[in-house]
Amino acid sequence: MLIVRYFPGFVFGVKKITLIIILIFSPFILNAQQKINFGIHVDPVISWFSTDIKKVQNDGARAGFNFGLTYNKYFTPNYSFSTGISLLRAGGRLVSTDTTVMEFAKFKSIVLPGNPVVYKIQYLVFPLGLKLQTNQIGYLTFFSDLGLDPKIVISGRADIPSLNISDEKATNELKLFNLSYHVTAGIEYSLGGSTALVLGLNFDNNFLDITRDNGNQPTDKVSHKILSFRFGVNF
């Protein structure tokens, strides 16, 4: 696997932390009367890139969306493990001070300095987190969710406006797997029983480089930053 080959220390560290968390919470998990709930959400998204070198810079944000299902398994009334699956459509714009070559599926293209490349990426996301929530206050419950998001790129396309290239397949320029952390905060408005409307704000930031450094392209680390607004229903 890619992550094992290039980040063995990170993988072993994550496994160690996961084991510690399981050992700490196992008495609660085994003894608590466990409750579960499901949810569905549609999130408007604003996403952009950041880089670690001056030769390649972010050139603006793009709008997108995140649609998915959530699953929470409670081990105390106010704490639960959260997971789910979602389809995330996000992107961003990069500009380089060097002449570079973009490798599309069927051809290559020379991009002159200062001409932006617009990326449009679709991820399949499998969030893993810990949700903390208050007791219900009137109709409202306040919550936060912290965790990791393994991501798989299922589609990658690019525009180069200066060359009249639009929506061209660009998976050769993207790494297949990525990993990010998420921080979510919001409120749930009870509609009765376990049904509730959900409003929230989420920030997501990748740990790993999302782009390949092909050919003469500068060696850089491009991170994907994503701000999303949660609109959902829990059942």
C-alpha positions in Angstrom: 0.0 0.0 0.0 1.1 3.5 -0.7 0.9 4.8 2.8 2.8 1.9 4.2 5.6 2.2 1.7 6.1 5.9 2.2 5.0 6.6 5.7 5.7 3.5 7.8 6.4 5.4 11.0 3.1 7.3 10.6 1.1 4.2 10.1 2.6 2.4 13.2 2.0 5.6 15.2 -1.6 5.7 14.2 -2.0 2.0 15.1 -0.4 2.7 18.5 -2.7 5.7 19.2 -5.8 3.7 18.1 -4.9 0.8 20.4 -4.5 3.2 23.4 -7.9 4.8 22.6 -9.6 1.4 22.4 -8.0 0.3 25.8 -9.1 3.5 27.5 -12.7 3.4 26.3 -13.3 -0.4 26.2 -14.8 -0.5 29.7 -17.4 2.1 28.7 -18.0 0.4 25.3 -18.6 -3.0 26.9 -20.7 -1.9 29.8 -22.8 0.9 28.3 -26.2 0.4 26.8 -25.2 1.3 23.3 -27.4 3.6 21.2 -26.9 4.2 17.5 -28.2 6.8 15.0 -28.0 7.5 11.3 -28.0 10.7 9.4 -27.9 12.2 5.9 -26.3 15.5 5.0 -25.7 17.8 2.1 -22.8 20.3 2.6 -21.9 23.3 0.4 -18.1 23.5 0.2 -15.4 26.1 -0.3 -12.0 24.6 -1.0 -8.5 25.8 -1.8 -4.9 24.7 -1.9 -1.8 25.6 0.1 1.8 24.8 -0.8 5.1 24.6 0.9 7.2 26.3 -1.8 7.1 29.8 -3.4 7.3 28.5 -7.0 3.8 27.1 -6.7 1.0 29.1 -5.1 -2.7 28.9 -4.5 -4.6 31.0 -7.0 -8.1 31.0 -5.5 -10.9 28.9 -4.1 -13.7 26.9 -5.7 -17.2 25.9 -4.6 -18.3 22.3 -4.3 -20.4 20.0 -2.3 -20.3 17.0 0.1 -23.1 14.5 0.2 -23.2 11.5 2.5 -24.4 9.3 5.3 -23.3 9.3 8.9 -23.4 6.6 11.6 -22.9 7.2 15.3 -22.5 4.5 18.0 -22.7 5.8 21.5 -20.7 4.4 24.4 -22.0 7.0 26.9 -25.0 9.4 26.5 -22.7 12.2 25.4 -19.9 10.4 23.5 -20.0 8.3 20.4 -17.8 6.9 17.7 -18.7 8.5 14.3 -18.2 7.2 10.8 -20.0 7.1 7.5 -19.3 7.6 3.8 -19.6 10.6 1.6 -19.0 11.9 -1.9 -16.9 15.1 -1.8 -16.5 17.3 -4.9 -13.9 20.0 -4.3 -11.0 21.7 -6.0 -8.7 24.7 -6.3 -6.4 26.7 -8.5 -2.6 26.5 -8.7 -0.2 28.8 -10.5 3.6 28.3 -11.0 6.4 30.7 -11.6 8.1 28.1 -13.9 7.1 26.6 -17.2 5.6 23.2 -16.4 4.1 20.2 -18.3 0.7 18.9 -17.4 0.2 15.2 -18.1 -3.4 14.5 -19.1 -4.9 11.1 -19.9 -4.3 11.4 -23.7 -1.8 14.2 -24.2 0.6 16.6 -22.5 0.4 20.4 -22.4 3.0 23.1 -21.7 1.8 25.6 -19.1 3.6 29.0 -19.1 4.5 30.8 -15.9 1.6 32.7 -14.3 -1.1 30.7 -16.0 -3.4 29.0 -13.5 -4.5 25.3 -13.6 -7.9 24.7 -12.1 -8.4 21.3 -10.5 -11.8 19.6 -10.0 -11.5 16.5 -7.8 -14.0 14.0 -6.5 -13.2 12.0 -3.4 -14.9 9.0 -1.7 -14.5 9.8 2.0 -14.7 7.4 5.0 -14.6 9.7 8.1 -13.6 8.2 11.5 -14.2 10.4 14.5 -15.2 11.0 18.1 -18.4 13.0 18.6 -19.0 14.9 21.9 -22.3 16.5 22.6 -24.1 18.3 25.4 -27.3 17.2 27.1 -30.4 18.5 25.3 -31.2 22.1 26.2 -34.8 22.8 25.2 -34.8 21.6 21.6 -31.1 22.1 21.1 -28.0 19.9 21.5 -24.5 21.3 20.8 -21.9 19.0 19.4 -18.3 18.7 18.1 -16.7 16.0 16.1 -12.9 15.4 15.7 -11.3 12.7 13.6 -9.5 11.5 10.5 -10.8 11.2 6.9 -9.2 8.6 4.6 -10.0 9.7 1.0 -9.8 8.0 -2.4 -9.8 10.0 -5.6 -12.5 8.7 -7.9 -12.3 11.5 -10.5 -9.9 14.2 -11.3 -10.2 16.8 -14.0 -8.5 20.1 -14.9 -9.0 23.4 -16.8 -6.3 25.5 -18.2 -8.1 28.7 -19.3 -5.1 30.2 -21.1 -4.9 27.1 -23.4 -8.7 26.7 -23.8 -8.5 23.3 -22.1 -11.6 22.5 -20.2 -12.7 19.5 -18.0 -9.8 17.3 -19.2 -9.1 14.1 -17.3 -6.1 14.7 -15.1 -5.8 11.7 -12.8 -2.2 11.3 -13.8 -1.6 14.5 -11.9 -3.2 13.4 -8.7 -2.3 10.8 -6.0 -5.0 8.2 -5.5 -5.1 8.1 -1.7 -5.1 10.9 0.9 -5.7 11.4 4.6 -6.9 14.5 6.4 -8.2 15.6 9.8 -11.6 17.2 10.4 -13.0 19.5 13.0 -16.7 20.0 13.1 -19.0 22.0 15.4 -22.7 22.5 15.3 -26.2 22.1 16.7 -29.0 19.6 16.5 -32.6 20.8 16.7 -34.9 18.0 18.0 -38.0 17.2 16.0 -39.1 14.6 18.4 -37.7 11.2 19.4 -34.3 10.6 17.8 -35.0 12.8 14.7 -33.2 16.1 14.6 -32.2 18.8 12.1 -28.4 19.4 12.0 -26.5 22.6 11.3 -22.8 22.8 11.5 -19.4 24.1 10.3 -16.6 21.8 9.3 -12.9 22.3 8.5 -10.8 19.6 6.7 -7.1 19.7 6.0 -5.0 17.1 4.3 -1.8 15.6 5.8 -0.4 14.3 2.5 0.5 15.8 -0.8 -2.4 15.6 -3.3 -0.5 16.1 -6.5 2.2 14.1 -8.3 5.5 15.8 -9.2 5.7 14.6 -12.8 8.5 15.5 -15.3 9.9 19.0 -14.8 7.2 20.0 -12.2 8.6 21.5 -9.0 8.9 19.2 -6.0 6.2 20.5 -3.6 3.6 19.5 -1.1 0.1 20.6 -2.0 -2.5 20.4 0.8 -6.3 20.6 0.2 -8.2 22.8 2.7 -11.9 22.5 2.8 -14.5 24.6 4.6 -18.0 23.1 4.6 -21.4 24.0 6.0 -23.4 21.1 7.3 -27.1 20.7 6.6 -28.5 17.3 7.6 -31.1 15.2 9.4 -30.4 12.6 12.1 -32.7 9.6 12.6 
